[in-house]
């Protein structure tokens, strides 16, 4: 959840992001007429496929409008934090250049200033994450909806292309474009989910959070309370 929130902060403050390219699995020499293609083998970049899906792109376009209040509030707060920190950082840099900076008192003062600046930065980051939490949940909600359709899209593409084994680009040293299954999977995914719901229902949590809570509940439910007597009373 922390990773999601951090990405939302970056998205919120920049209000823009680069699209994932529907890249080839790995740079390789151009295929020639003599190149032999192993039948039944394909390579797919799941991140690129999701990032280029229609549902993902539409959501990215809609989100700045739907969550404008959160983005504006985060930007306003970011500006306030920056205005607070700028003179403090300037003073720290000036003090660090003074002849007294190398004295015990000077070092103590610099250390205190640095700690104060760091505390404000950390507190500010937490504030921004909290403001943009609805945006983070929206991002996770859209990606989960797309992810729910991804496996079926991969299977459909495999069937149409007579593929029996799909590898990720990270597991390939080199390959020609003949093995690239990205576009076929993307086409199937766009048919399966042309758009996604942008705003999750109240109380919705990402799947990994739900699974963690379920695992914790199961673990707590399976552990017998300490000191409980056995059935025979011993």
Buried (B, 14 or more C-beta within 10 A) or exposed (E): BEEBBBBBBEBBBEEEEEEBEBBBBBEBEEBEEEEEEEEEBBBBBBEBBBBBBBBBBBBBEBBBEBBEEBBEBBBEBBEEBEEEBEEBBEEBEEBBEEEEBEEEEBEEBBEEBBEEBEEBEEEBBEBBBEBBBBBBBBBBBBBBBBBEBBEEBBBBBBEEBEBEEBBEBEEEEEBBEEBBBBEBBBBBBBEBBEBBEBBBEEEBBBEEEEEEEEEEEEEEEEEEEEEEEEEEEE
